[in-house]
Amino acid sequence: MEDIELPENLKLNTFLQEFHSDCSHPKCGFGYYGFAFGQSPFHVPHIMQKALVQNAHQGKYAAVPGIEELRESISEYNKHYFGMDIDPRRIYVGPGTKELLYNLLEILHGTVILPTPAWLGYLPQIRLLKKNYHMLSTRVNKKITPHDLKKLSLRLQDRQKILILNNPNNPTGLLYDRLELEEIAEVCREQNIIIISDEIYAQTTYKFENFVSMGKIYPEGTFVTNGLSKSHAAGGYRLGYVIFPQHAADVGEQFKKILATEYTAVSTPIQHAAVTGFQVSKEMDQYFKVTRKIHEIMGEFTYQTLQQISGIKSTKPQATFYLLVDFNQFATEFTGSKISTSQTFSESLIQHPYHTAIIGGDSLVLERTDFSARMAFVDYNGKKAFENYLDNPPKTHSDRIEFVETNAPRIISGLKMIELYFDHLRQNAKSAIECKYIPFTVSE
Ligand SMILES: Cc1ncc(COP(=O)(O)O)c(C=O)c1O
């Protein structure tokens, strides 16, 4: 167990408790600016909440792979939004995609190829299952290239390999386009690589028409996972699904045995609530459009603000609610301040007087000395922002800035704190500042 990295939720909670609750500064009554937690800020869609209440009486166990209505609605959802014609029998429902990823890794033979940086969830599972794995660094352009994939695959002994592709990507916020996916699929066909395509952020793609599922490009070799956690802001409902590749019914039968052995079935009322979440409806369509638009506004603002801080580079998100920031240009200053790892960097940023939480490189499956970090732009009241967007959707650039100022002042203050931190780092000084809201002025 000691080889297994603490899963991200435990790691983050421990970290925030340890470094925040004991702030002993006399003037400090402040929490922290939250760029760390990757949780949707929005409300669970009302029609799902209603369906959950209406189905509270459903006390019977559900069918192992999911109730029929749900598998049908997931199929309808995939057809409408992702242009895929999926026989519901290829769909298996589980308590979150995390569990399904684990179940897949349990039954699929082969060495795992894990592109990095990566969501922290994969590695503890791979280690727990004692699977062979290899990292595939995307350091250059933050996406895997067919050339690097082939080179790595040729070095691996196993006849079959498993690529974990996370598109759109946590932590970069980047999206693979159709051509990139086709080139990756070509290598996979040639090299006998099957893909687990984690598409949990698909619905958050800002220019939604640009999202293409790997299940469409490489249907014979891709397991697509998705669920309620990000698109429907219902991580706590614990419901995800996997679409099996075409012509894999026999593997599906084995998979069902694993599901039945490990958890029997997902909670029946939750499955009924999920039916309404996946059925195509006006309410859900509006929900996806508005939430995706707000993510885009917050992402654009965060990206633009970081661009203005000298020495900082970041990815420009095309989906999700994250971006990856590269602070490596400050390596010399970090060393001067006795900050030698990404862990000590994130600790120094959460401590008084900065109180800003980010996810350091060590939690993104990067080298401990890589000063890259993930920032999530979700520290605001999503329900209120949603309502305000409906009342008065921002149209121009300055409308969008005003929208951020009105709805997400903590994002603005947190970014100011990061700027201040690096000012201080450059001067090797920590001047006394009070921990309170820092007013933001628009420089237009
Ligand atoms: C890339 C990625 N995959 C999967 C998950 C887990 O999703 P679920 O809540 O469905 O288990 C997350 C959650 O943060 C994630 O970021």
The ligand as an ORCA input file, in Angstrom:
! r2SCAN-3c Opt
* xyz 0 1
  C     -10.179     12.992    -15.802
  C     -11.132     12.466    -14.809
  N     -11.620     11.229    -14.960
  C     -12.489     10.714    -14.083
  C     -12.891     11.427    -12.981
  C     -13.804     10.767    -11.965
  O     -15.080     10.811    -12.344
  P     -16.246     10.083    -11.518
  O     -16.768     11.072    -10.546
  O     -17.236      9.704    -12.570
  O     -15.668      8.890    -10.844
  C     -12.408     12.722    -12.775
  C     -12.814     13.499    -11.582
  O     -12.195     14.428    -11.170
  C     -11.514     13.257    -13.712
  O     -11.022     14.484    -13.570
*
